[in-house]
Structures are given as C-alpha cells and as structure tokens.
Amino acid sequence: MKEISEQHISEPGLVVLDITAADEDTLGLVVAQLEERWATSGPAPVRRVPGRAGVTSRVYADIRRTAVRPG
C-alpha cells in the first residue's frame, strides 16, 4: 500500500482510512456506507496479505463534504 502523503491529510477534515474486514463483501458494504455519508475516493483495490486474516482496502475521505447523490 502506498505511503500516506501530506496531500492526503493537508487540511482538517481530510482522512485516510485503512479498513480490514473478514471478506470482500463486508469490506464492500463498509465502503458503500462511507460513500453514502461523505465524499470519498470510492472503492479501492482489495488487498490480501499472506499470513494475515481478512482483506484490506484504503479509502480517502473528505468528512467536510457530504456525499453527492444522483438525482
């Protein structure tokens, strides 16, 4: 996974979330819930680390901005 750069957290309200879940379905549900609440980078590639349980993904979010809803 790439290092977190200053750009990703350069202002209050910008966050980087590394999420680990038991499986890809659970991870997808969590990311979908985050997307409904805040502006996010969207689904990221899922990683499996040999010897570690579960799957991991990284999401960048701006918690100052609510999600954009189509309509």
N, CA, C and O atoms as a CHARMM CRD file, in Angstrom:
* protein
*
  284
    1    1 MET  N      0.83900  -1.16200   0.00000 PROA 1      0.00000
    2    1 MET  CA     0.00000   0.00000   0.00000 PROA 1      0.00000
    3    1 MET  C      0.89400   1.23700   0.00000 PROA 1      0.00000
    4    1 MET  O      1.90000   1.27500   0.70700 PROA 1      0.00000
    5    2 LYS  N      0.53100   2.24500  -0.78700 PROA 2      0.00000
    6    2 LYS  CA     1.33500   3.45600  -0.88300 PROA 2      0.00000
    7    2 LYS  C      1.34400   4.20100   0.45100 PROA 2      0.00000
    8    2 LYS  O      0.42200   4.09100   1.26000 PROA 2      0.00000
    9    3 GLU  N      2.41700   4.95900   0.64800 PROA 3      0.00000
   10    3 GLU  CA     2.50500   5.77600   1.85100 PROA 3      0.00000
   11    3 GLU  C      1.47500   6.89100   1.79100 PROA 3      0.00000
   12    3 GLU  O      1.08100   7.32600   0.70900 PROA 3      0.00000
   13    4 ILE  N      1.04400   7.34800   2.95000 PROA 4      0.00000
   14    4 ILE  CA     0.11200   8.46400   3.03600 PROA 4      0.00000
   15    4 ILE  C      0.93500   9.73200   2.86400 PROA 4      0.00000
   16    4 ILE  O      1.88200   9.96800   3.61300 PROA 4      0.00000
   17    5 SER  N      0.57300  10.55300   1.87300 PROA 5      0.00000
   18    5 SER  CA     1.33100  11.77200   1.63000 PROA 5      0.00000
   19    5 SER  C      0.67500  12.94500   2.34700 PROA 5      0.00000
   20    5 SER  O     -0.47300  12.86700   2.78400 PROA 5      0.00000
   21    6 GLU  N      1.42400  14.02300   2.45600 PROA 6      0.00000
   22    6 GLU  CA     0.90900  15.23500   3.09800 PROA 6      0.00000
   23    6 GLU  C     -0.35200  15.73300   2.39600 PROA 6      0.00000
   24    6 GLU  O     -1.24400  16.28200   3.04200 PROA 6      0.00000
   25    7 GLN  N     -0.42900  15.54900   1.10600 PROA 7      0.00000
   26    7 GLN  CA    -1.59600  15.97400   0.32600 PROA 7      0.00000
   27    7 GLN  C     -2.87600  15.32500   0.84500 PROA 7      0.00000
   28    7 GLN  O     -3.92600  15.96700   0.87300 PROA 7      0.00000
   29    8 HSD  N     -2.80000  14.06800   1.25300 PROA 8      0.00000
   30    8 HSD  CA    -3.98600  13.34000   1.68900 PROA 8      0.00000
   31    8 HSD  C     -4.55700  13.85700   3.00100 PROA 8      0.00000
   32    8 HSD  O     -5.74700  13.69000   3.26800 PROA 8      0.00000
   33    9 ILE  N     -3.72000  14.48200   3.82000 PROA 9      0.00000
   34    9 ILE  CA    -4.19000  14.97000   5.12600 PROA 9      0.00000
   35    9 ILE  C     -3.75100  16.41700   5.35900 PROA 9      0.00000
   36    9 ILE  O     -3.44100  16.80500   6.48500 PROA 9      0.00000
   37   10 SER  N     -3.72800  17.20300   4.29800 PROA 10     0.00000
   38   10 SER  CA    -3.20200  18.56200   4.35000 PROA 10     0.00000
   39   10 SER  C     -4.12000  19.56300   5.04000 PROA 10     0.00000
   40   10 SER  O     -3.69200  20.66900   5.37300 PROA 10     0.00000
   41   11 GLU  N     -5.37700  19.18700   5.25900 PROA 11     0.00000
   42   11 GLU  CA    -6.33900  20.10000   5.88000 PROA 11     0.00000
   43   11 GLU  C     -7.19400  19.34100   6.88300 PROA 11     0.00000
   44   11 GLU  O     -7.36700  18.12800   6.76100 PROA 11     0.00000
   45   12 PRO  N     -7.73600  20.05500   7.88600 PROA 12     0.00000
   46   12 PRO  CA    -8.68300  19.39900   8.79600 PROA 12     0.00000
   47   12 PRO  C     -9.87900  18.86600   7.99500 PROA 12     0.00000
   48   12 PRO  O    -10.39100  19.54000   7.10100 PROA 12     0.00000
   49   13 GLY  N    -10.30000  17.67700   8.32300 PROA 13     0.00000
   50   13 GLY  CA   -11.44300  17.07400   7.64000 PROA 13     0.00000
   51   13 GLY  C    -11.06700  16.06100   6.57600 PROA 13     0.00000
   52   13 GLY  O    -11.92800  15.32300   6.09800 PROA 13     0.00000
   53   14 LEU  N     -9.78900  16.01100   6.19200 PROA 14     0.00000
   54   14 LEU  CA    -9.34100  15.00300   5.23300 PROA 14     0.00000
   55   14 LEU  C     -8.80000  13.81800   6.01100 PROA 14     0.00000
   56   14 LEU  O     -7.99100  13.99200   6.92200 PROA 14     0.00000
   57   15 VAL  N     -9.23400  12.62200   5.66500 PROA 15     0.00000
   58   15 VAL  CA    -8.82200  11.42800   6.38900 PROA 15     0.00000
   59   15 VAL  C     -8.43600  10.31200   5.42300 PROA 15     0.00000
   60   15 VAL  O     -8.87900  10.27300   4.27600 PROA 15     0.00000
   61   16 VAL  N     -7.59800   9.41000   5.92100 PROA 16     0.00000
   62   16 VAL  CA    -7.23200   8.19400   5.19800 PROA 16     0.00000
   63   16 VAL  C     -7.64100   7.03600   6.08400 PROA 16     0.00000
   64   16 VAL  O     -7.22600   6.95400   7.24000 PROA 16     0.00000
   65   17 LEU  N     -8.45600   6.14000   5.54600 PROA 17     0.00000
   66   17 LEU  CA    -8.95400   5.00600   6.31700 PROA 17     0.00000
   67   17 LEU  C     -8.43700   3.70700   5.71100 PROA 17     0.00000
   68   17 LEU  O     -8.68700   3.41900   4.54100 PROA 17     0.00000
   69   18 ASP  N     -7.72200   2.93300   6.50300 PROA 18     0.00000
   70   18 ASP  CA    -7.33500   1.58200   6.10800 PROA 18     0.00000
   71   18 ASP  C     -8.33300   0.65800   6.78800 PROA 18     0.00000
   72   18 ASP  O     -8.38600   0.58300   8.01500 PROA 18     0.00000
   73   19 ILE  N     -9.11500  -0.03900   5.99000 PROA 19     0.00000
   74   19 ILE  CA   -10.19800  -0.86600   6.51400 PROA 19     0.00000
   75   19 ILE  C     -9.85100  -2.33100   6.31000 PROA 19     0.00000
   76   19 ILE  O     -9.47700  -2.74000   5.21100 PROA 19     0.00000
   77   20 THR  N     -9.97300  -3.11100   7.36000 PROA 20     0.00000
   78   20 THR  CA    -9.76200  -4.55300   7.28100 PROA 20     0.00000
   79   20 THR  C    -11.05300  -5.24600   7.67900 PROA 20     0.00000
   80   20 THR  O    -11.66700  -4.90700   8.69100 PROA 20     0.00000
   81   21 ALA  N    -11.45600  -6.21000   6.88300 PROA 21     0.00000
   82   21 ALA  CA   -12.69300  -6.95700   7.14000 PROA 21     0.00000
   83   21 ALA  C    -12.44600  -8.43800   6.88400 PROA 21     0.00000
   84   21 ALA  O    -11.43300  -8.81800   6.29500 PROA 21     0.00000
   85   22 ALA  N    -13.37300  -9.25900   7.32800 PROA 22     0.00000
   86   22 ALA  CA   -13.23200 -10.70400   7.17700 PROA 22     0.00000
   87   22 ALA  C    -13.26400 -11.13200   5.71500 PROA 22     0.00000
   88   22 ALA  O    -12.59900 -12.09600   5.33400 PROA 22     0.00000
   89   23 ASP  N    -14.04600 -10.40800   4.88300 PROA 23     0.00000
   90   23 ASP  CA   -14.19500 -10.80600   3.49000 PROA 23     0.00000
   91   23 ASP  C    -14.50200  -9.59500   2.62000 PROA 23     0.00000
   92   23 ASP  O    -14.78000  -8.50900   3.12900 PROA 23     0.00000
   93   24 GLU  N    -14.45000  -9.78600   1.30600 PROA 24     0.00000
   94   24 GLU  CA   -14.66500  -8.69400   0.36400 PROA 24     0.00000
   95   24 GLU  C    -16.08200  -8.13700   0.42500 PROA 24     0.00000
   96   24 GLU  O    -16.27300  -6.93200   0.25500 PROA 24     0.00000
   97   25 ASP  N    -17.06700  -8.97700   0.66100 PROA 25     0.00000
   98   25 ASP  CA   -18.44900  -8.49800   0.75300 PROA 25     0.00000
   99   25 ASP  C    -18.61900  -7.51900   1.91200 PROA 25     0.00000
  100   25 ASP  O    -19.23000  -6.46200   1.75500 PROA 25     0.00000
  101   26 THR  N    -18.07600  -7.87500   3.06900 PROA 26     0.00000
  102   26 THR  CA   -18.16700  -6.99200   4.23300 PROA 26     0.00000
  103   26 THR  C    -17.42900  -5.69300   3.97000 PROA 26     0.00000
  104   26 THR  O    -17.93100  -4.61600   4.29100 PROA 26     0.00000
  105   27 LEU  N    -16.25300  -5.78400   3.39500 PROA 27     0.00000
  106   27 LEU  CA   -15.47600  -4.59800   3.07800 PROA 27     0.00000
  107   27 LEU  C    -16.25100  -3.69300   2.12100 PROA 27     0.00000
  108   27 LEU  O    -16.28400  -2.47600   2.30100 PROA 27     0.00000
  109   28 GLY  N    -16.86600  -4.28600   1.11600 PROA 28     0.00000
  110   28 GLY  CA   -17.65800  -3.51600   0.15200 PROA 28     0.00000
  111   28 GLY  C    -18.82500  -2.79700   0.80700 PROA 28     0.00000
  112   28 GLY  O    -19.13000  -1.65800   0.45500 PROA 28     0.00000
  113   29 LEU  N    -19.47800  -3.45200   1.75700 PROA 29     0.00000
  114   29 LEU  CA   -20.59200  -2.81600   2.46400 PROA 29     0.00000
  115   29 LEU  C    -20.13000  -1.62600   3.28200 PROA 29     0.00000
  116   29 LEU  O    -20.80100  -0.59500   3.31500 PROA 29     0.00000
  117   30 VAL  N    -18.99900  -1.75900   3.93600 PROA 30     0.00000
  118   30 VAL  CA   -18.46300  -0.65700   4.74300 PROA 30     0.00000
  119   30 VAL  C    -18.12400   0.53600   3.85100 PROA 30     0.00000
  120   30 VAL  O    -18.47800   1.67100   4.17200 PROA 30     0.00000
  121   31 VAL  N    -17.44800   0.28600   2.74800 PROA 31     0.00000
  122   31 VAL  CA   -17.07700   1.36700   1.83800 PROA 31     0.00000
  123   31 VAL  C    -18.33500   2.02900   1.26700 PROA 31     0.00000
  124   31 VAL  O    -18.38000   3.25200   1.13300 PROA 31     0.00000
  125   32 ALA  N    -19.34100   1.24800   0.93500 PROA 32     0.00000
  126   32 ALA  CA   -20.59200   1.80400   0.41700 PROA 32     0.00000
  127   32 ALA  C    -21.26300   2.70800   1.45300 PROA 32     0.00000
  128   32 ALA  O    -21.80800   3.75400   1.10100 PROA 32     0.00000
  129   33 GLN  N    -21.22900   2.31500   2.71400 PROA 33     0.00000
  130   33 GLN  CA   -21.81000   3.14500   3.77200 PROA 33     0.00000
  131   33 GLN  C    -21.04300   4.46000   3.91900 PROA 33     0.00000
  132   33 GLN  O    -21.65100   5.51400   4.10200 PROA 33     0.00000
  133   34 LEU  N    -19.72300   4.40100   3.84200 PROA 34     0.00000
  134   34 LEU  CA   -18.92500   5.62300   3.90900 PROA 34     0.00000
  135   34 LEU  C    -19.25200   6.55800   2.74500 PROA 34     0.00000
  136   34 LEU  O    -19.34500   7.77300   2.91900 PROA 34     0.00000
  137   35 GLU  N    -19.42500   5.97900   1.55800 PROA 35     0.00000
  138   35 GLU  CA   -19.73600   6.77300   0.36500 PROA 35     0.00000
  139   35 GLU  C    -21.09000   7.46000   0.47200 PROA 35     0.00000
  140   35 GLU  O    -21.29300   8.52200  -0.11600 PROA 35     0.00000
  141   36 GLU  N    -22.01100   6.87000   1.21100 PROA 36     0.00000
  142   36 GLU  CA   -23.32000   7.49100   1.39300 PROA 36     0.00000
  143   36 GLU  C    -23.25000   8.69300   2.32300 PROA 36     0.00000
  144   36 GLU  O    -24.11600   9.56800   2.28200 PROA 36     0.00000
  145   37 ARG  N    -22.23300   8.73600   3.15100 PROA 37     0.00000
  146   37 ARG  CA   -22.12800   9.80600   4.14500 PROA 37     0.00000
  147   37 ARG  C    -21.19900  10.94100   3.71400 PROA 37     0.00000
  148   37 ARG  O    -21.53700  12.11300   3.87500 PROA 37     0.00000
  149   38 TRP  N    -20.01700  10.59400   3.16000 PROA 38     0.00000
  150   38 TRP  CA   -19.00100  11.58800   2.84500 PROA 38     0.00000
  151   38 TRP  C    -18.51600  11.45400   1.41000 PROA 38     0.00000
  152   38 TRP  O    -18.74700  10.44700   0.74100 PROA 38     0.00000
  153   39 ALA  N    -17.83600  12.50400   0.96200 PROA 39     0.00000
  154   39 ALA  CA   -17.14600  12.43800  -0.32100 PROA 39     0.00000
  155   39 ALA  C    -15.92500  11.54000  -0.13500 PROA 39     0.00000
  156   39 ALA  O    -15.07600  11.81900   0.71200 PROA 39     0.00000
  157   40 THR  N    -15.82900  10.47100  -0.91500 PROA 40     0.00000
  158   40 THR  CA   -14.71200   9.53100  -0.76700 PROA 40     0.00000
  159   40 THR  C    -14.06000   9.25300  -2.10900 PROA 40     0.00000
  160   40 THR  O    -14.55200   9.65300  -3.16400 PROA 40     0.00000
  161   41 SER  N    -12.95000   8.56200  -2.03400 PROA 41     0.00000
  162   41 SER  CA   -12.24300   8.14800  -3.24800 PROA 41     0.00000
  163   41 SER  C    -12.92800   6.96800  -3.91600 PROA 41     0.00000
  164   41 SER  O    -12.54800   6.56800  -5.01600 PROA 41     0.00000
  165   42 GLY  N    -13.93500   6.40800  -3.25900 PROA 42     0.00000
  166   42 GLY  CA   -14.65100   5.26700  -3.82000 PROA 42     0.00000
  167   42 GLY  C    -13.95200   3.96400  -3.50600 PROA 42     0.00000
  168   42 GLY  O    -12.95500   3.93700  -2.78400 PROA 42     0.00000
  169   43 PRO  N    -14.47900   2.89100  -4.04800 PROA 43     0.00000
  170   43 PRO  CA   -13.88700   1.58200  -3.75500 PROA 43     0.00000
  171   43 PRO  C    -12.45100   1.51200  -4.24900 PROA 43     0.00000
  172   43 PRO  O    -12.14100   1.91800  -5.37000 PROA 43     0.00000
  173   44 ALA  N    -11.60300   1.00200  -3.41300 PROA 44     0.00000
  174   44 ALA  CA   -10.18800   0.85400  -3.76300 PROA 44     0.00000
  175   44 ALA  C     -9.88900  -0.62200  -3.96400 PROA 44     0.00000
  176   44 ALA  O    -10.67200  -1.48400  -3.56600 PROA 44     0.00000
  177   45 PRO  N     -8.75500  -0.90700  -4.58300 PROA 45     0.00000
  178   45 PRO  CA    -8.38900  -2.31900  -4.74500 PROA 45     0.00000
  179   45 PRO  C     -8.30900  -3.02500  -3.38400 PROA 45     0.00000
  180   45 PRO  O     -7.85600  -2.45200  -2.39300 PROA 45     0.00000
  181   46 VAL  N     -8.74900  -4.24800  -3.36700 PROA 46     0.00000
  182   46 VAL  CA    -8.72400  -5.06100  -2.14600 PROA 46     0.00000
  183   46 VAL  C     -7.40100  -5.80600  -2.09500 PROA 46     0.00000
  184   46 VAL  O     -6.95700  -6.38100  -3.08900 PROA 46     0.00000
  185   47 ARG  N     -6.77900  -5.78900  -0.92700 PROA 47     0.00000
  186   47 ARG  CA    -5.50400  -6.48200  -0.75500 PROA 47     0.00000
  187   47 ARG  C     -5.65800  -7.63400   0.21800 PROA 47     0.00000
  188   47 ARG  O     -6.39700  -7.55000   1.19900 PROA 47     0.00000
  189   48 ARG  N     -4.95600  -8.69300  -0.07000 PROA 48     0.00000
  190   48 ARG  CA    -4.82700  -9.81700   0.85200 PROA 48     0.00000
  191   48 ARG  C     -3.35200  -9.92000   1.20600 PROA 48     0.00000
  192   48 ARG  O     -2.49200  -9.94000   0.32500 PROA 48     0.00000
  193   49 VAL  N     -3.06700  -9.98300   2.49300 PROA 49     0.00000
  194   49 VAL  CA    -1.68300 -10.09500   2.94700 PROA 49     0.00000
  195   49 VAL  C     -1.46800 -11.52600   3.43000 PROA 49     0.00000
  196   49 VAL  O     -2.13800 -11.97100   4.36200 PROA 49     0.00000
  197   50 PRO  N     -0.54500 -12.24800   2.80900 PROA 50     0.00000
  198   50 PRO  CA    -0.29100 -13.62000   3.23600 PROA 50     0.00000
  199   50 PRO  C      0.02600 -13.68300   4.73600 PROA 50     0.00000
  200   50 PRO  O      0.81900 -12.89800   5.25600 PROA 50     0.00000
  201   51 GLY  N     -0.60800 -14.62300   5.40100 PROA 51     0.00000
  202   51 GLY  CA    -0.38500 -14.80500   6.83000 PROA 51     0.00000
  203   51 GLY  C     -1.27600 -13.95300   7.72000 PROA 51     0.00000
  204   51 GLY  O     -1.27400 -14.11900   8.94000 PROA 51     0.00000
  205   52 ARG  N     -2.04300 -13.03700   7.12000 PROA 52     0.00000
  206   52 ARG  CA    -2.97500 -12.20000   7.88600 PROA 52     0.00000
  207   52 ARG  C     -4.39900 -12.56000   7.51900 PROA 52     0.00000
  208   52 ARG  O     -4.70600 -12.87000   6.36800 PROA 52     0.00000
  209   53 ALA  N     -5.25100 -12.51300   8.50900 PROA 53     0.00000
  210   53 ALA  CA    -6.67200 -12.79200   8.26500 PROA 53     0.00000
  211   53 ALA  C     -7.32600 -11.60700   7.55500 PROA 53     0.00000
  212   53 ALA  O     -6.91900 -10.46100   7.74700 PROA 53     0.00000
  213   54 GLY  N     -8.32800 -11.88500   6.74500 PROA 54     0.00000
  214   54 GLY  CA    -9.15200 -10.85000   6.14900 PROA 54     0.00000
  215   54 GLY  C     -8.55900 -10.17700   4.92500 PROA 54     0.00000
  216   54 GLY  O     -7.52700 -10.58200   4.38900 PROA 54     0.00000
  217   55 VAL  N     -9.26200  -9.12600   4.50600 PROA 55     0.00000
  218   55 VAL  CA    -8.88200  -8.31200   3.35400 PROA 55     0.00000
  219   55 VAL  C     -8.81300  -6.85800   3.80200 PROA 55     0.00000
  220   55 VAL  O     -9.47200  -6.45800   4.76200 PROA 55     0.00000
  221   56 THR  N     -8.00600  -6.07300   3.09200 PROA 56     0.00000
  222   56 THR  CA    -7.79800  -4.67200   3.46200 PROA 56     0.00000
  223   56 THR  C     -7.96900  -3.78000   2.24200 PROA 56     0.00000
  224   56 THR  O     -7.67400  -4.17800   1.11500 PROA 56     0.00000
  225   57 SER  N     -8.45200  -2.56600   2.48900 PROA 57     0.00000
  226   57 SER  CA    -8.55900  -1.56900   1.43400 PROA 57     0.00000
  227   57 SER  C     -8.34800  -0.19600   2.04700 PROA 57     0.00000
  228   57 SER  O     -8.56300  -0.01000   3.24500 PROA 57     0.00000
  229   58 ARG  N     -7.93300   0.76000   1.24200 PROA 58     0.00000
  230   58 ARG  CA    -7.71900   2.13000   1.71800 PROA 58     0.00000
  231   58 ARG  C     -8.72200   3.04800   1.02800 PROA 58     0.00000
  232   58 ARG  O     -8.94700   2.95600  -0.17800 PROA 58     0.00000
  233   59 VAL  N     -9.31700   3.92900   1.81800 PROA 59     0.00000
  234   59 VAL  CA   -10.27400   4.91100   1.30600 PROA 59     0.00000
  235   59 VAL  C     -9.83400   6.28900   1.78600 PROA 59     0.00000
  236   59 VAL  O     -9.48000   6.47100   2.95100 PROA 59     0.00000
  237   60 TYR  N     -9.86200   7.24700   0.88000 PROA 60     0.00000
  238   60 TYR  CA    -9.59100   8.64000   1.22400 PROA 60     0.00000
  239   60 TYR  C    -10.94000   9.33900   1.30800 PROA 60     0.00000
  240   60 TYR  O    -11.79500   9.15200   0.44200 PROA 60     0.00000
  241   61 ALA  N    -11.13400  10.14800   2.35400 PROA 61     0.00000
  242   61 ALA  CA   -12.43300  10.80500   2.52200 PROA 61     0.00000
  243   61 ALA  C    -12.25900  12.25100   2.95600 PROA 61     0.00000
  244   61 ALA  O    -11.28900  12.62200   3.61700 PROA 61     0.00000
  245   62 ASP  N    -13.24200  13.05300   2.55400 PROA 62     0.00000
  246   62 ASP  CA   -13.34500  14.44000   2.99000 PROA 62     0.00000
  247   62 ASP  C    -14.61600  14.50600   3.82000 PROA 62     0.00000
  248   62 ASP  O    -15.71800  14.54900   3.27300 PROA 62     0.00000
  249   63 ILE  N    -14.46500  14.51400   5.14600 PROA 63     0.00000
  250   63 ILE  CA   -15.64500  14.45700   6.01400 PROA 63     0.00000
  251   63 ILE  C    -16.33200  15.81500   6.14000 PROA 63     0.00000
  252   63 ILE  O    -17.35700  15.93000   6.81200 PROA 63     0.00000
  253   64 ARG  N    -15.77600  16.84300   5.49700 PROA 64     0.00000
  254   64 ARG  CA   -16.42700  18.14900   5.47600 PROA 64     0.00000
  255   64 ARG  C    -17.51900  18.19400   4.42900 PROA 64     0.00000
  256   64 ARG  O    -18.43200  19.01500   4.51400 PROA 64     0.00000
  257   65 ARG  N    -17.43100  17.31600   3.44000 PROA 65     0.00000
  258   65 ARG  CA   -18.38600  17.31600   2.32100 PROA 65     0.00000
  259   65 ARG  C    -19.26000  16.07800   2.38700 PROA 65     0.00000
  260   65 ARG  O    -18.77000  14.96100   2.55300 PROA 65     0.00000
  261   66 THR  N    -20.53100  16.28900   2.25900 PROA 66     0.00000
  262   66 THR  CA   -21.43900  15.14900   2.22700 PROA 66     0.00000
  263   66 THR  C    -21.39800  14.52000   0.84100 PROA 66     0.00000
  264   66 THR  O    -20.97500  15.14100  -0.13500 PROA 66     0.00000
  265   67 ALA  N    -21.84000  13.29400   0.78400 PROA 67     0.00000
  266   67 ALA  CA   -21.83700  12.55900  -0.47500 PROA 67     0.00000
  267   67 ALA  C    -22.74000  13.25700  -1.48800 PROA 67     0.00000
  268   67 ALA  O    -23.75000  13.86200  -1.12900 PROA 67     0.00000
  269   68 VAL  N    -22.36100  13.16000  -2.74100 PROA 68     0.00000
  270   68 VAL  CA   -23.17400  13.69400  -3.82800 PROA 68     0.00000
  271   68 VAL  C    -24.14400  12.61000  -4.24400 PROA 68     0.00000
  272   68 VAL  O    -23.74100  11.52000  -4.65100 PROA 68     0.00000
  273   69 ARG  N    -25.41000  12.91500  -4.14000 PROA 69     0.00000
  274   69 ARG  CA   -26.43900  11.94100  -4.50400 PROA 69     0.00000
  275   69 ARG  C    -26.98900  12.26200  -5.88600 PROA 69     0.00000
  276   69 ARG  O    -27.34500  13.40600  -6.16700 PROA 69     0.00000
  277   70 PRO  N    -27.05800  11.24900  -6.75000 PROA 70     0.00000
  278   70 PRO  CA   -27.62100  11.49800  -8.09400 PROA 70     0.00000
  279   70 PRO  C    -29.08600  11.87400  -7.98700 PROA 70     0.00000
  280   70 PRO  O    -29.79100  11.42500  -7.08300 PROA 70     0.00000
  281   71 GLY  N    -29.52100  12.67300  -8.88600 PROA 71     0.00000
  282   71 GLY  CA   -30.94400  12.95300  -8.84900 PROA 71     0.00000
  283   71 GLY  C    -31.24500  14.25200  -9.33700 PROA 71     0.00000
  284   71 GLY  O    -32.41100  14.64500  -9.37100 PROA 71     0.00000
